[in-house]
Structure formats: C-alpha cells, structure tokens
Amino acid sequence: MNKKPLLLLLALTIYMIGYWIPEDRHVPVEGAQPYDWSANAAYAYKIGGSNALKGINIFANNGTPVEATTSGLVLYSDKDSQGESSVWVLGAKWRLHHYANLEKVSVKPASWVKTGEKIGTIGTPTQSKTPVANLYYSIRSLPPLVTEWKAGQPLGLEQVFYVNPHEFLTAYQNDSLESGVDKAQGQH
C-alpha cells in the first residue's frame, strides 16, 4: 500500500485545522485603546530605509499586564543577548503573534494560552535612544496572504507574510462595539 497519499491527506488536514480554529481577538495591553499606538506605524521604515517596522508599539506604564490577543501555543519565551524579553505565540490561521519589550514573562514554551490570559508585563526597550515603556506587537502569517499584496506598500512581497496589527485589533474593537449596540437595542 502506498502511504504517500495518506501522509499528504494528513498534512492537508492538519493545515486546514489551523483555519477552522476560531480566532478570538483581544487588545494585548490591559486598558489600551487605539490612541495608545500609532495606526501609521505598522509597515513603516526605520531611519536608513532598512529594518522595516512590521508591528506597532503600544505605550503604557512599566509593569502594565500584557495579555494574549488570541489563544495559541507558546513557541518561544526568552530573553535575548541585549536583555529584551519576548514571546511568540502560534495562533489560529497559522499566525505568529510576537510580543516584545517585556519586563517579566509569565508563560513557558510549549504551554497553551487563552485569549486575555496574562503573558507578562510591559518593560522599557534597552535598545531605544528614548526609553519609553511600550509593548512591540506584530503578527506574522506562516502561509502568504496573497490577497493582501499591494504594489505601493513599503515592504514589497514581504508584506504578504505580515498582518497589520492595527487593523487586526481595531476590527476586533469595532466588532465588539457593534455586538454591544445590537444587544442594547434588543433589550428595548
């Protein structure tokens, strides 16, 4: 019996399961609102034109809790050689959620986090010229999002592997507001 078709079917099934898992959304910094980050910062180039910023900085006080934006598997949780702590979580739709500039980390690799669960606290970046406490948050898609490619965007083809975190988080907030309005209208 040829096992290659079965292995291919198994791989395809595992891949599709990643898309069937519901993707909850939650703002990663406790109490943060869209005015706590710059909507235009995602996909902006840093000085010099290289090293594009692929996420957003959410500003808050040192020690403010950082919560998981969506449920997922913690793949990485460590402090790098410069002293920066970060966490990578693999969520639904095969998206990697990156949380950096953490003062303390509350999760371990290979553990499961639920939406809204505390994963650490905000710290101050060690590499910044003007150290201000913030969370750097980005979302990377493992499969390319071909429909998101726009010729005029700064990252070129690399942009199909990133999800704009501002749009991701504000779509969640807009959905929450709309469902709250619908519930309030249904009570009257």
MORAGI-V134042 format. One record per backbone hydrogen bond with DSSP energy under -0.5 kcal/mol. CO is the residue of the C=O (numbers start at 0). NH is the residue of the N-H. Records with the same first field share a line. If there is no record, write none. Layout:
CO: NH ; NH
This chain:
0: 2
2: 6
3: 7
4: 8
5: 9
6: 10
7: 11
8: 12
9: 13
10: 14
11: 15
12: 16
13: 17
15: 18 ; 19
16: 20
17: 92
21: 23
27: 29 ; 66
28: 31
32: 35
33: 36
35: 58
36: 38
37: 40
40: 43
43: 52
45: 48
49: 45
50: 45
51: 53
52: 42 ; 43
55: 57 ; 136
56: 58
57: 134
60: 63
63: 121
64: 29
65: 118 ; 119
67: 115
68: 25
70: 91
71: 112
72: 74 ; 89
73: 109
75: 87
77: 85
79: 82
83: 79
84: 100 ; 101
85: 77
86: 98
87: 74 ; 75
88: 90 ; 96
89: 72
90: 93 ; 94
91: 94
93: 141
94: 90 ; 96
95: 97 ; 139
96: 88 ; 98
97: 137
98: 86
99: 135
100: 122
101: 84
103: 120
107: 110
110: 73
112: 71
113: 116
116: 67
118: 105 ; 106
119: 65
120: 102 ; 103
121: 62
122: 133
124: 127
128: 130
129: 131
131: 124
132: 59
133: 122
134: 57 ; 136
135: 99
136: 55
137: 97
138: 162
139: 95 ; 141
143: 145
144: 147
145: 148
149: 152
152: 155
154: 157
155: 158
156: 159
157: 160
158: 161
159: 144
160: 140
162: 138 ; 164
163: 167
164: 168
165: 169
166: 170
167: 171
168: 172
169: 173
170: 174
171: 175
172: 176
173: 177
174: 178
175: 179
176: 180
177: 181
178: 182
179: 183
180: 184
181: 185
182: 186
183: 187
184: 187
